[in-house]
């Protein structure tokens, strides 16, 4: 759905007014981020959660059910879910409200430099302390919590998801081209060339949304230098001209020269990219376990179902990270506003976080916690169960999606330049020069 600028401005003003009333309607906890068990009575009221998630997604539907259950025992309680799935629009709302000190009781955020500033200002509850106080600290997957942590290891966001990102592939198409699953990242370009020679589209890519291509930018640096490179990059302590950045630029340029992605990839959307793979027209597709329902059940076209498999992020010679360390996100996290935190918010969170895993996994999703077992659908293929099992064997280092790490201006320019790089419109040197200039402008070196 498209909105005019005037509509968006009016909606933003209405939202801000709503949140002002919501934030002012209840007692406050004094704003101490370490006071996770404030004294006082539990007085039911409406609290709000500013979200950046699909309105019909598993997280929201599960939390709404939990809120209804809690309200049944606490008359007067309600959870107001304010949803903005479009991430750029959400970030604008979130940062505007934060600057005006008008964030609601709960709000979504990644572990960005902006969120770090809020935490440093004492505006977010310390989630390490909260989970420990609730007796839940040991229940969460290490990787799920690590994804939410700031660079210094501090935790201020609660995870509600856990995903593994795979390279799904059509074994029949690889066999037709006479190639094997790539053992290293450097095997991608030769694989693509062989597939092209056989008349097969090598890799389906959603180029329209830009973040899928940005994933590829993260892969080589993660294998070469580990997660520290992008942390230094976003803080201005590294450059794209450094070895990991240059290696990534040259690798991506090589993928473009090898014709790895479909013709017109930059204008191909999410659904069309997936359809290229599920219809048997593309050999490889990089996506996460949130698509298990479409890729590992009888929903998948029978013509390709028996040929579909997956592999994890390939390594490189002398890799700094282990084979079982790759992109394992726990999604955007939920922060707790320290200035509106009170006995009601704590009590609701205690109830919700204890109830959540069993409800969420009943839909076939992976929980950010260890104890809850995912209910595999009755129409699942062998791959579904294998992916669920693999979730129990991931390392602590995570290939962080760069769009959750870089400042918005640098990230936007990176996405634009990546498309030009893969299309061959610019060289790796030109890409590096542009991105280092952008980084210096936005981060200040």
C-alpha positions as semicolon CSV with decimal commas, in nm:
position;residue;x (nm);y (nm);z (nm)
1;X;0,000;0,000;0,000
2;X;0,131;0,344;-0,092
3;X;0,070;0,656;0,116
4;X;0,107;1,021;0,021
5;X;0,352;1,234;0,212
6;X;0,062;1,423;0,373
7;X;-0,102;1,095;0,483
8;X;0,224;0,976;0,632
9;X;0,270;1,306;0,818
10;X;-0,083;1,291;0,960
11;X;-0,039;0,928;1,059
12;X;0,289;1,011;1,231
13;X;0,130;1,298;1,421
14;X;-0,161;1,078;1,529
15;X;0,076;0,804;1,640
16;X;0,287;1,047;1,839
17;X;-0,021;1,186;2,013
18;X;-0,144;0,836;2,092
19;X;0,187;0,737;2,242
20;X;0,210;1,053;2,451
21;X;-0,123;0,968;2,608
22;X;-0,025;0,604;2,654
23;X;0,313;0,683;2,808
24;X;0,159;0,933;3,047
25;X;-0,137;0,715;3,146
26;X;0,047;0,488;3,390
27;X;0,291;0,514;3,673
28;X;0,659;0,531;3,594
29;X;0,938;0,333;3,750
30;X;1,173;0,626;3,794
31;X;1,389;0,549;3,492
32;X;1,651;0,327;3,660
33;X;1,747;0,064;3,398
34;X;1,881;-0,167;3,667
35;X;1,570;-0,160;3,888
36;X;1,409;-0,465;3,727
37;X;1,178;-0,545;4,020
38;X;1,026;-0,212;4,122
39;X;0,816;-0,189;4,437
40;X;0,447;-0,107;4,419
41;X;0,109;-0,254;4,338
42;X;0,012;-0,397;3,999
43;X;-0,244;-0,157;3,855
44;X;-0,383;-0,282;3,521
45;X;-0,392;-0,031;3,237
46;X;-0,325;-0,024;2,865
47;X;0,041;-0,046;2,767
48;X;0,179;-0,008;2,415
49;X;0,432;-0,189;2,203
50;X;0,576;-0,009;1,901
51;X;0,657;-0,286;1,655
52;X;0,828;-0,346;1,324
53;X;0,684;-0,689;1,243
54;X;0,421;-0,833;1,006
55;X;0,078;-0,779;1,161
56;X;-0,023;-1,138;1,084
57;X;0,315;-1,288;1,179
58;X;0,375;-1,546;1,447
59;X;0,526;-1,308;1,702
60;X;0,234;-1,066;1,703
61;X;-0,039;-1,330;1,695
62;X;0,128;-1,519;1,981
63;X;0,175;-1,209;2,194
64;X;-0,181;-1,096;2,131
65;X;-0,308;-1,432;2,255
66;X;-0,088;-1,401;2,564
67;X;-0,209;-1,046;2,627
68;X;-0,570;-1,164;2,608
69;X;-0,497;-1,440;2,859
70;X;-0,330;-1,192;3,094
71;X;-0,617;-0,944;3,060
72;X;-0,866;-1,215;3,159
73;X;-0,699;-1,225;3,502
74;X;-0,621;-0,853;3,514
75;X;-0,932;-0,655;3,413
76;X;-0,838;-0,319;3,268
77;X;-0,519;-0,446;3,107
78;X;-0,468;-0,422;2,731
79;X;-0,171;-0,448;2,500
80;X;-0,185;-0,187;2,227
81;X;0,014;-0,318;1,930
82;X;0,129;-0,035;1,702
83;X;0,263;-0,205;1,392
84;X;0,476;-0,060;1,113
85;X;0,620;-0,352;0,913
86;X;0,802;-0,125;0,667
87;X;1,142;-0,097;0,832
88;X;1,255;0,248;0,702
89;X;0,923;0,404;0,807
90;X;0,945;0,232;1,142
91;X;1,297;0,357;1,211
92;X;1,188;0,714;1,135
93;X;0,898;0,687;1,381
94;X;1,106;0,517;1,645
95;X;1,391;0,768;1,633
96;X;1,154;1,066;1,625
97;X;0,964;0,945;1,930
98;X;1,287;0,860;2,111
99;X;1,425;1,209;2,048
100;X;1,105;1,355;2,194
101;X;1,122;1,118;2,494
102;X;0,781;0,974;2,395
103;X;0,854;0,606;2,340
104;X;0,591;0,365;2,476
105;X;0,645;0,094;2,735
106;X;0,782;-0,154;2,480
107;X;0,946;-0,086;2,145
108;X;1,134;-0,278;1,874
109;X;1,496;-0,204;1,793
110;X;1,808;-0,366;1,656
111;X;2,141;-0,331;1,836
112;X;2,228;-0,018;1,638
113;X;2,446;0,278;1,738
114;X;2,123;0,475;1,794
115;X;1,991;0,211;2,036
116;X;2,329;0,209;2,210
117;X;2,288;0,583;2,276
118;X;1,945;0,524;2,430
119;X;2,091;0,256;2,655
120;X;2,379;0,484;2,752
121;X;2,122;0,750;2,846
122;X;1,949;0,505;3,081
123;X;1,632;0,485;2,871
124;X;1,622;0,106;2,830
125;X;1,587;-0,163;3,097
126;X;1,891;-0,392;3,133
127;X;1,758;-0,718;2,984
128;X;2,042;-0,929;3,125
129;X;1,928;-0,826;3,473
130;X;1,560;-0,863;3,384
131;X;1,592;-1,218;3,250
132;X;1,803;-1,316;3,548
133;X;1,547;-1,169;3,789
134;X;1,266;-1,358;3,612
135;X;1,463;-1,683;3,629
136;X;1,476;-1,706;3,248
137;X;1,838;-1,619;3,171
138;X;1,945;-1,981;3,118
139;X;1,642;-2,061;2,903
140;X;1,756;-1,865;2,597
141;X;1,981;-1,986;2,316
142;X;2,322;-1,825;2,338
143;X;2,310;-1,726;1,971
144;X;1,964;-1,569;2,013
145;X;2,086;-1,344;2,292
146;X;2,419;-1,269;2,124
147;X;2,236;-1,138;1,819
148;X;2,070;-0,875;2,040
149;X;2,383;-0,765;2,226
150;X;2,572;-0,443;2,171
151;X;2,939;-0,456;2,078
152;X;3,039;-0,443;2,445
153;X;2,824;-0,747;2,525
154;X;2,547;-0,554;2,702
155;X;2,193;-0,684;2,646
156;X;1,897;-0,447;2,625
157;X;1,664;-0,632;2,387
158;X;1,455;-0,947;2,426
159;X;1,454;-1,187;2,128
160;X;1,126;-1,337;2,007
161;X;1,252;-1,537;1,708
162;X;1,534;-1,763;1,603
163;X;1,622;-1,823;1,240
164;X;1,890;-1,998;1,039
165;X;1,975;-1,866;0,694
166;X;2,056;-2,132;0,434
167;X;2,141;-2,161;0,070
168;X;1,859;-2,372;-0,069
169;X;1,950;-2,552;-0,390
170;X;1,804;-2,774;-0,660
171;X;2,025;-3,082;-0,676
172;X;1,893;-3,184;-1,018
173;X;1,997;-2,851;-1,171
174;X;2,344;-2,868;-1,016
175;X;2,381;-3,222;-1,147
176;X;2,267;-3,113;-1,493
177;X;2,541;-2,849;-1,495
178;X;2,799;-3,094;-1,359
179;X;2,878;-2,896;-1,043
180;X;2,883;-2,975;-0,674
181;X;2,761;-2,773;-0,379
182;X;3,025;-2,500;-0,326
183;X;3,272;-2,595;-0,054
184;X;3,410;-2,241;-0,028
185;X;3,287;-1,895;-0,117
186;X;3,540;-1,890;-0,400
187;X;3,352;-2,181;-0,561
188;X;3,045;-1,964;-0,622
189;X;3,163;-1,794;-0,941
190;X;3,273;-2,120;-1,113
191;X;2,942;-2,280;-1,011
192;X;2,751;-1,988;-1,163
193;X;2,950;-2,006;-1,488
194;X;2,876;-2,377;-1,525
195;X;2,506;-2,324;-1,458
196;X;2,492;-2,038;-1,707
197;X;2,661;-2,257;-1,970
198;X;2,388;-2,516;-1,910
199;X;2,118;-2,253;-1,963
200;X;2,021;-2,239;-1,595
201;X;1,979;-1,926;-1,382
202;X;2,233;-1,977;-1,103
203;X;2,094;-1,779;-0,807
204;X;1,752;-1,625;-0,748
205;X;1,782;-1,287;-0,575
206;X;1,532;-1,039;-0,441
207;X;1,719;-0,730;-0,555
208;X;1,428;-0,494;-0,514
209;X;1,439;-0,504;-0,134
210;X;1,819;-0,465;-0,138
211;X;1,889;-0,638;0,196
212;X;1,928;-0,983;0,034
213;X;2,222;-0,859;-0,176
214;X;2,365;-0,689;0,132
215;X;2,375;-1,033;0,296
216;X;2,631;-1,135;0,034
217;X;2,843;-0,834;0,127
218;X;2,860;-0,966;0,484
219;X;2,975;-1,318;0,398
220;X;3,338;-1,280;0,294
221;X;3,433;-1,039;0,576
222;X;3,269;-1,269;0,831
223;X;3,469;-1,569;0,714
224;X;3,790;-1,370;0,671
225;X;3,787;-1,157;0,988
226;X;3,491;-1,262;1,202
227;X;3,212;-1,036;1,332
228;X;3,454;-0,769;1,456
229;X;3,505;-0,613;1,114
230;X;3,153;-0,474;1,072
231;X;3,158;-0,357;1,435
232;X;3,471;-0,155;1,362
233;X;3,333;-0,039;1,030
234;X;3,014;0,108;1,176
235;X;3,217;0,292;1,441
236;X;3,460;0,438;1,189
237;X;3,748;0,223;1,316
238;X;3,778;0,027;0,990
239;X;3,734;0,107;0,624
240;X;3,602;-0,063;0,313
241;X;3,957;-0,044;0,179
242;X;4,073;-0,283;0,452
243;X;4,132;-0,642;0,347
244;X;3,787;-0,779;0,447
245;X;3,601;-0,500;0,268
246;X;3,815;-0,520;-0,045
247;X;3,783;-0,899;-0,056
248;X;3,405;-0,869;-0,033
249;X;3,389;-0,608;-0,309
250;X;3,605;-0,816;-0,540
251;X;3,410;-1,133;-0,463
252;X;3,077;-0,965;-0,539
253;X;3,213;-0,810;-0,856
254;X;3,322;-1,159;-0,958
255;X;2,973;-1,294;-0,890
256;X;2,837;-1,030;-1,123
257;X;3,088;-1,114;-1,395
258;X;2,993;-1,482;-1,362
259;X;2,625;-1,397;-1,411
260;X;2,529;-1,543;-1,075
261;X;2,198;-1,359;-1,042
262;X;1,899;-1,353;-1,274
263;X;1,864;-1,095;-1,546
264;X;1,701;-0,781;-1,405
265;X;1,763;-0,890;-1,045
266;X;1,755;-0,531;-0,919
267;X;1,384;-0,501;-1,000
268;X;1,284;-0,850;-0,886
269;X;1,077;-0,861;-0,567
270;X;1,066;-1,113;-0,285
271;X;0,782;-1,331;-0,417
272;X;0,913;-1,339;-0,774
273;X;1,264;-1,431;-0,663
274;X;1,129;-1,718;-0,455
275;X;0,910;-1,831;-0,743
276;X;1,217;-1,856;-0,968
277;X;1,358;-2,113;-0,730
278;X;1,041;-2,301;-0,640
279;X;0,944;-2,336;-1,006
280;X;1,280;-2,496;-1,089
281;X;1,411;-2,205;-1,295
282;X;1,695;-2,109;-1,058
283;X;1,942;-2,341;-0,891
284;X;2,014;-2,160;-0,561
285;X;1,818;-1,935;-0,327
286;X;1,950;-1,774;-0,006
287;X;1,676;-1,734;0,257
288;X;1,599;-1,816;0,618
289;X;1,397;-2,073;0,806
290;X;1,103;-1,834;0,821
291;X;1,029;-1,983;0,476
292;X;1,024;-2,345;0,594
293;X;0,650;-2,358;0,536
294;X;0,705;-2,286;0,165
295;X;1,031;-2,471;0,106
296;X;1,008;-2,777;0,330
297;X;0,645;-2,886;0,318
298;X;0,401;-3,021;0,060
299;X;0,331;-2,659;-0,032
300;X;0,642;-2,684;-0,250
301;X;0,578;-2,778;-0,614
302;X;0,596;-3,160;-0,645
303;X;0,803;-3,116;-0,962
304;X;1,097;-2,987;-0,758
305;X;1,018;-3,107;-0,405
306;X;1,242;-3,414;-0,411
307;X;1,533;-3,215;-0,556
308;X;1,543;-2,936;-0,298
309;X;1,808;-2,938;-0,027
310;X;2,018;-2,676;0,153
311;X;2,374;-2,597;0,258
312;X;2,505;-2,348;0,511
313;X;2,741;-2,058;0,448
314;X;3,058;-2,199;0,286
315;X;3,393;-2,124;0,438
316;X;3,720;-1,989;0,293
317;X;4,080;-2,101;0,332
318;X;4,204;-1,989;0,673
319;X;3,860;-1,882;0,792
320;X;3,833;-1,695;1,122
321;X;3,491;-1,845;1,194
322;X;3,366;-2,202;1,229
323;X;3,154;-2,389;0,976
324;X;2,855;-2,380;1,213
325;X;2,873;-2,003;1,247
326;X;2,674;-1,811;0,989
327;X;2,366;-1,587;0,977
328;X;2,150;-1,699;1,271
329;X;1,934;-1,398;1,355
330;X;1,684;-1,371;1,636
331;X;1,504;-1,090;1,459
332;X;1,447;-0,736;1,574
333;X;1,449;-0,726;1,952
334;X;1,204;-0,574;2,198
335;X;1,334;-0,305;2,433
336;X;1,166;-0,205;2,758
337;X;1,132;0,165;2,832
338;X;1,302;0,226;3,167
339;X;1,103;0,545;3,226
340;X;0,762;0,374;3,205
341;X;0,870;0,045;3,361
342;X;0,663;-0,039;3,669
343;X;0,521;-0,344;3,853
344;X;0,253;-0,398;3,586
345;X;0,503;-0,406;3,298
346;X;0,727;-0,641;3,491
347;X;0,440;-0,873;3,582
348;X;0,312;-0,887;3,225
349;X;0,660;-0,959;3,089
350;X;0,711;-1,233;3,347
351;X;0,386;-1,396;3,233
352;X;0,444;-1,338;2,860
353;X;0,805;-1,455;2,837
354;X;0,725;-1,773;3,030
355;X;0,419;-1,851;2,817
356;X;0,559;-1,746;2,481
357;X;0,790;-2,036;2,377
358;X;0,530;-2,315;2,386
359;X;0,270;-2,109;2,204
360;X;0,512;-1,980;1,940
361;X;0,662;-2,319;1,857
362;X;0,318;-2,476;1,818
363;X;0,299;-2,297;1,482
364;X;0,615;-2,471;1,354
365;X;0,849;-2,183;1,436
366;X;1,185;-2,200;1,610
367;X;1,193;-2,053;1,959
368;X;1,470;-1,824;2,086
369;X;1,472;-2,050;2,393
370;X;1,617;-2,399;2,431
371;X;1,336;-2,583;2,604
372;X;1,038;-2,548;2,371
373;X;1,020;-2,808;2,094
374;X;0,909;-2,692;1,751
375;X;0,596;-2,870;1,632
376;X;0,686;-2,992;1,285
377;X;0,380;-2,977;1,053
378;X;0,227;-3,300;0,936
379;X;0,293;-3,213;0,572
380;X;0,660;-3,134;0,628
381;X;0,938;-3,286;0,420
382;X;1,253;-3,433;0,569
383;X;1,422;-3,094;0,539
384;X;1,193;-2,932;0,795
385;X;1,296;-3,164;1,076
386;X;1,660;-3,145;0,973
387;X;1,656;-2,765;0,986
388;X;1,494;-2,770;1,332
389;X;1,757;-3,015;1,452
390;X;2,037;-2,804;1,306
391;X;1,922;-2,510;1,517
392;X;2,070;-2,692;1,814
393;X;2,418;-2,687;1,662
394;X;2,517;-2,330;1,588
395;X;2,826;-2,151;1,712
396;X;2,830;-1,829;1,914
397;X;2,971;-1,602;1,641
398;X;2,705;-1,456;1,412
399;X;2,734;-1,310;1,063
400;X;2,535;-1,000;1,148
401;X;2,316;-0,853;0,873
402;X;2,484;-0,527;0,789
403;X;2,153;-0,342;0,749
404;X;2,105;-0,383;1,126
405;X;2,453;-0,250;1,202
406;X;2,532;0,049;0,982
407;X;2,380;0,393;1,025
408;X;2,081;0,449;0,792
409;X;2,257;0,689;0,554
410;X;2,563;0,466;0,505
411;X;2,343;0,161;0,472
412;X;2,125;0,319;0,203
413;X;2,430;0,420;-0,001
414;X;2,582;0,073;0,043
415;X;2,272;-0,094;-0,094
416;X;2,271;0,135;-0,396
417;X;2,640;0,084;-0,468
418;X;2,619;-0,294;-0,429
419;X;2,367;-0,314;-0,712
420;X;2,596;-0,107;-0,936
421;X;2,895;-0,321;-0,839
422;X;2,729;-0,651;-0,922
423;X;2,588;-0,510;-1,245
424;X;2,942;-0,411;-1,346
425;X;2,857;-0,041;-1,360
426;X;3,138;0,040;-1,117
427;X;3,465;-0,132;-1,028
428;X;3,563;-0,260;-0,684
429;X;3,801;0,037;-0,647
430;X;3,524;0,285;-0,728
431;X;3,290;0,107;-0,488
432;X;3,547;0,120;-0,207
433;X;3,626;0,487;-0,263
434;X;3,258;0,586;-0,263
435;X;3,178;0,382;0,047
436;X;3,475;0,508;0,246
437;X;3,379;0,867;0,161
438;X;3,022;0,791;0,271
439;X;3,141;0,630;0,592
440;X;3,364;0,925;0,676
441;X;3,077;1,167;0,614
442;X;2,826;0,979;0,830
443;X;3,044;0,835;1,104
444;X;3,315;1,097;1,113
445;X;3,611;0,861;1,103
